[in-house]
């Protein structure tokens, strides 16, 4: 194998390693964002559940006093 061919292969390998590292960083950030969104969704679901359990808001159902 010629030194030129070996150099080309080393350059390709370095480029691929760099690309893999960048992709890994992207995946890591996306997973962090997914985890945060999942936690927020769970908080909202719990809030909705607690509001449903407390029953309808009677103040919204009543007519204002000026009627």
Secondary structure, DSSP 8 states (H G I E B T S, - for coil): --HHHHHHHHHHHHHHHHHHHHHHHHHHHHHHHHHHHHHHHHHHHHHHHHHHHT---HHHHS--TT-
